Amino acid sequence: MMNTWMPRRIATTLAVLLAAALGGCASNAGGSGATSGTVTSEADPATITVFAAASLTEAFDELAAQFEVEHPSVEVVLDFGGSGTLAQQIAEGAPVDVFASAAEPPMQSVVDAGLAVDPAVFATNTLELVVPAGNPAAVTGLDDLANSSLRVALCDVSVPCGAASEQLLRQQGVTAAPDTLESDVKAVLTKVSLGEVDAALVYRTDVRSAGGSVEGIEVPDAASVVSRYPIAALTDAAEPATAAAFVAFVAGAEGRTVLDRFGFGAP
């Protein structure tokens, strides 16, 4: 999903005003509102906005749907992108309730700004070579990324998959010759699935999510570079109780079941 948080500021404001109006009506009628510290009731609907790393797209689509089933009064709005870009937008005032990053540095920048506290690492991931279906360029290993005759895509070093790729390549003594540097891992995967490049490095979970449009090639030492995914509710969340409940859901047993199925490792 393209990251466009400015329109959602308006939507979030309207949702808050509507919720306040409904709450006032319920109070005048003698009804009771949601209890502090709990997810809002069906009489007091809530919307939470979750900024999440692009590599979490498929898993969080399912997690959000499950959370909404368990909490019918809640709508979870998901916004995916590069973790660094999302962190910057949060720092600039984007109205966000929960942030899930693909690495700890982007989350730490949000914590250092006083915008989140006590992030919890809920998943891990590692890198894998990916090629178009059929592997037309006959790529066999990491060394092929240094072949200038091949078309190669990598994540930009400013995002977690790019930083992890740089670290892995450096450890293996490979000087890659990328033809394109992308702003998030899904953009890299798209280049591969469309056959626009011959090889790339992405997360193993992205190879799995792409199905038959690509093929993965395991990198023997990929486990030496592990990406750790933290999640936290934002300190100025419009729906703090619901945001905290979503974080607990993702980091709990139900979240673990979904994340396992999409190939994410445990913390």
VEXDREN-2710 file (C-alpha; in Angstrom, 1 decimal):
% VEXDREN-2710
k/r/px/py/pz
1/MET/0.0/0.0/0.0
2/MET/1.4/3.4/-0.9
3/ASN/2.2/5.4/2.2
4/THR/-0.1/8.5/2.2
5/TRP/-0.6/9.7/5.8
6/MET/-1.7/13.3/5.2
7/PRO/-5.3/12.3/4.1
8/ARG/-5.5/10.0/7.0
9/ARG/-4.9/12.9/9.4
10/ILE/-8.2/14.3/8.2
11/ALA/-9.9/10.9/8.4
12/THR/-8.6/10.3/11.9
13/THR/-9.7/13.7/13.0
14/LEU/-13.2/13.1/11.7
15/ALA/-13.3/9.7/13.3
16/VAL/-12.3/11.2/16.7
17/LEU/-15.0/13.9/16.4
18/LEU/-17.6/11.3/15.4
19/ALA/-16.6/9.1/18.4
20/ALA/-16.8/12.1/20.7
21/ALA/-20.3/12.9/19.4
22/LEU/-21.5/9.4/19.8
23/GLY/-20.0/9.2/23.3
24/GLY/-21.9/12.4/24.2
25/CYS/-25.1/11.0/22.9
26/ALA/-24.6/7.8/24.9
27/SER/-23.8/9.8/28.1
28/ASN/-26.9/11.9/27.7
29/ALA/-29.0/8.7/27.3
30/GLY/-27.6/7.3/30.5
31/GLY/-25.3/4.8/28.8
32/SER/-21.8/4.1/29.9
33/GLY/-18.7/4.5/27.7
34/ALA/-15.6/2.3/27.3
35/THR/-13.7/1.5/30.4
36/SER/-10.3/3.1/30.6
37/GLY/-7.5/0.7/29.7
38/THR/-9.7/-1.6/27.6
39/VAL/-10.5/-1.8/24.0
40/THR/-13.5/0.4/23.1
41/SER/-16.9/-1.2/23.1
42/GLU/-19.2/-1.5/20.1
43/ALA/-21.1/1.6/21.3
44/ASP/-17.9/3.6/21.0
45/PRO/-16.1/2.5/17.7
46/ALA/-12.4/3.2/17.2
47/THR/-10.0/3.4/14.3
48/ILE/-6.3/2.8/14.8
49/THR/-3.6/3.5/12.3
50/VAL/-0.7/1.1/12.1
51/PHE/2.6/2.0/10.3
52/ALA/4.4/-1.2/9.4
53/ALA/7.5/-2.2/7.5
54/ALA/6.7/-3.3/3.9
55/SER/8.0/-6.8/4.6
56/LEU/5.1/-7.3/7.1
57/THR/2.4/-6.6/4.5
58/GLU/0.9/-10.1/4.1
59/ALA/1.3/-11.0/7.8
60/PHE/-0.2/-7.8/9.1
61/ASP/-3.1/-7.9/6.6
62/GLU/-4.1/-11.2/8.3
63/LEU/-3.3/-10.0/11.8
64/ALA/-5.4/-6.9/11.4
65/ALA/-8.3/-8.9/10.0
66/GLN/-8.2/-11.3/13.0
67/PHE/-8.0/-8.5/15.5
68/GLU/-11.0/-6.8/13.9
69/VAL/-12.9/-10.1/14.2
70/GLU/-12.1/-10.3/17.9
71/HIS/-12.9/-6.5/18.4
72/PRO/-15.8/-5.7/16.1
73/SER/-15.8/-2.1/17.2
74/VAL/-12.3/-1.5/15.9
75/GLU/-11.0/-0.8/12.4
76/VAL/-7.3/-1.2/11.8
77/VAL/-5.9/1.0/9.0
78/LEU/-2.5/-0.3/7.8
79/ASP/0.1/1.8/6.1
80/PHE/3.2/0.0/4.8
81/GLY/6.6/1.4/3.7
82/GLY/10.3/1.6/4.4
83/SER/10.9/1.7/8.1
84/GLY/13.1/4.7/8.0
85/THR/10.5/6.7/6.0
86/LEU/7.7/5.7/8.4
87/ALA/9.8/6.7/11.4
88/GLN/10.5/10.1/9.8
89/GLN/6.8/10.6/9.1
90/ILE/6.0/9.8/12.7
91/ALA/8.6/12.4/13.8
92/GLU/6.9/14.9/11.5
93/GLY/3.6/14.4/13.2
94/ALA/1.8/11.7/11.2
95/PRO/-1.3/10.6/13.2
96/VAL/-0.2/7.0/14.1
97/ASP/-1.2/4.7/16.9
98/VAL/1.2/1.8/16.4
99/PHE/4.6/1.4/14.7
100/ALA/6.2/-1.9/13.6
101/SER/9.7/-1.6/12.2
102/ALA/11.8/-4.1/10.3
103/ALA/14.9/-3.1/12.4
104/GLU/15.6/-1.6/15.7
105/PRO/17.4/1.7/14.6
106/PRO/14.2/3.3/13.0
107/MET/12.2/2.4/16.2
108/GLN/15.0/3.7/18.4
109/SER/14.8/7.1/16.6
110/VAL/11.1/7.2/17.5
111/VAL/11.8/6.3/21.1
112/ASP/14.6/8.9/21.4
113/ALA/12.1/11.5/20.2
114/GLY/9.8/10.6/23.0
115/LEU/7.1/9.3/20.7
116/ALA/7.2/5.6/21.9
117/VAL/8.3/3.7/24.9
118/ASP/9.2/0.1/25.6
119/PRO/9.1/-1.4/22.1
120/ALA/9.0/-5.2/22.0
121/VAL/10.8/-7.3/19.4
122/PHE/8.1/-9.7/18.1
123/ALA/9.8/-11.3/15.0
124/THR/13.1/-11.9/13.2
125/ASN/14.0/-12.3/9.5
126/THR/16.9/-13.1/7.3
127/LEU/17.9/-12.5/3.7
128/GLU/17.7/-14.7/0.7
129/LEU/18.7/-14.4/-3.0
130/VAL/15.7/-14.1/-5.3
131/VAL/15.5/-14.6/-9.1
132/PRO/12.6/-14.6/-11.6
133/ALA/10.8/-17.8/-12.1
134/GLY/12.9/-20.2/-14.1
135/ASN/16.1/-18.4/-13.1
136/PRO/16.9/-17.3/-16.7
137/ALA/20.3/-15.8/-15.8
138/ALA/21.4/-19.0/-14.1
139/VAL/22.2/-17.3/-10.8
140/THR/23.8/-19.6/-8.3
141/GLY/25.0/-17.6/-5.3
142/LEU/25.8/-14.3/-3.7
143/ASP/28.9/-13.8/-5.8
144/ASP/26.7/-13.3/-8.9
145/LEU/25.5/-9.9/-7.5
146/ALA/29.0/-8.6/-8.4
147/ASN/28.6/-9.6/-12.0
148/SER/28.2/-6.4/-14.0
149/SER/26.6/-8.2/-16.9
150/LEU/23.6/-9.1/-14.6
151/ARG/20.8/-6.8/-13.7
152/VAL/20.7/-6.5/-9.9
153/ALA/18.4/-4.8/-7.5
154/LEU/19.0/-4.1/-3.8
155/CYS/17.2/-2.1/-1.1
156/ASP/18.7/1.3/-0.4
157/VAL/21.0/1.2/2.6
158/SER/18.7/3.7/4.3
159/VAL/16.1/1.0/4.9
160/PRO/16.5/-2.1/7.0
161/CYS/16.7/-4.6/4.1
162/GLY/19.4/-2.5/2.5
163/ALA/21.4/-2.1/5.7
164/ALA/21.2/-5.9/6.2
165/SER/22.2/-6.6/2.6
166/GLU/25.2/-4.3/2.9
167/GLN/26.3/-6.1/6.1
168/LEU/25.9/-9.5/4.6
169/LEU/27.7/-8.6/1.4
170/ARG/30.6/-7.0/3.3
171/GLN/30.9/-10.1/5.5
172/GLN/31.1/-12.3/2.5
173/GLY/33.5/-10.1/0.7
174/VAL/31.2/-9.4/-2.2
175/THR/31.1/-6.0/-3.9
176/ALA/27.7/-5.9/-5.5
177/ALA/27.0/-4.0/-8.7
178/PRO/23.3/-2.9/-8.3
179/ASP/21.5/-1.4/-11.2
180/THR/18.8/0.0/-9.0
181/LEU/18.4/0.8/-5.3
182/GLU/14.8/0.7/-4.0
183/SER/13.0/2.4/-1.1
184/ASP/11.6/-0.8/0.3
185/VAL/11.8/-4.6/0.0
186/LYS/8.5/-5.0/-1.9
187/ALA/9.7/-2.6/-4.6
188/VAL/12.8/-4.9/-5.0
189/LEU/10.6/-8.0/-5.1
190/THR/8.4/-6.4/-7.8
191/LYS/11.4/-5.8/-10.0
192/VAL/12.3/-9.5/-9.8
193/SER/8.8/-10.8/-10.3
194/LEU/8.4/-8.7/-13.4
195/GLY/11.7/-9.9/-14.8
196/GLU/13.2/-6.4/-14.8
197/VAL/16.3/-7.6/-12.9
198/ASP/18.1/-11.0/-12.8
199/ALA/18.7/-11.2/-9.1
200/ALA/18.2/-9.4/-5.8
201/LEU/18.4/-9.7/-2.1
202/VAL/15.2/-9.7/-0.1
203/TYR/13.8/-11.2/3.1
204/ARG/13.0/-14.9/3.0
205/THR/9.4/-14.0/4.0
206/ASP/9.1/-12.0/0.8
207/VAL/10.2/-14.9/-1.4
208/ARG/7.6/-17.0/0.3
209/SER/4.8/-14.4/-0.2
210/ALA/5.6/-14.0/-3.9
211/GLY/4.7/-17.6/-4.7
212/GLY/5.5/-19.0/-8.1
213/SER/6.5/-15.6/-9.7
214/VAL/10.0/-15.9/-8.2
215/GLU/12.5/-18.4/-7.0
216/GLY/14.6/-18.2/-3.8
217/ILE/18.2/-19.3/-3.5
218/GLU/19.4/-19.7/0.1
219/VAL/22.5/-17.9/1.2
220/PRO/24.5/-20.2/3.5
221/ASP/25.7/-17.5/5.9
222/ALA/22.5/-15.4/5.8
223/ALA/21.7/-16.4/9.5
224/SER/24.7/-14.3/10.5
225/VAL/22.7/-11.2/9.8
226/VAL/19.4/-11.3/11.6
227/SER/16.8/-8.4/11.3
228/ARG/14.9/-7.9/14.5
229/TYR/11.4/-6.4/14.3
230/PRO/10.2/-4.2/17.2
231/ILE/6.6/-2.9/17.7
232/ALA/5.3/-0.2/20.0
233/ALA/2.2/1.9/20.6
234/LEU/2.9/5.6/20.1
235/THR/2.8/7.9/23.2
236/ASP/0.3/10.3/21.5
237/ALA/-1.9/7.5/20.1
238/ALA/-5.5/8.7/19.6
239/GLU/-6.7/5.3/20.9
240/PRO/-4.0/4.3/23.5
241/ALA/-5.9/1.3/25.0
242/THR/-6.7/-0.2/21.6
243/ALA/-3.2/0.5/20.3
244/ALA/-1.8/-1.3/23.3
245/ALA/-4.2/-4.2/22.7
246/PHE/-3.1/-4.6/19.1
247/VAL/0.6/-4.6/20.1
248/ALA/-0.1/-7.3/22.7
249/PHE/-2.1/-9.3/20.1
250/VAL/0.8/-9.2/17.6
251/ALA/3.4/-10.0/20.2
252/GLY/1.3/-12.8/21.8
253/ALA/0.4/-16.4/20.9
254/GLU/-2.1/-15.6/18.2
255/GLY/0.3/-13.2/16.5
256/ARG/3.1/-15.8/16.7
257/THR/0.9/-18.4/14.9
258/VAL/0.4/-16.1/12.0
259/LEU/4.0/-14.9/11.9
260/ASP/5.3/-18.5/11.9
261/ARG/3.1/-19.3/8.9
262/PHE/4.5/-16.4/6.9
263/GLY/8.1/-17.5/7.7
264/PHE/9.1/-15.0/10.4
265/GLY/11.4/-16.2/13.1
266/ALA/10.7/-15.9/16.8
267/PRO/12.5/-13.1/18.8
END
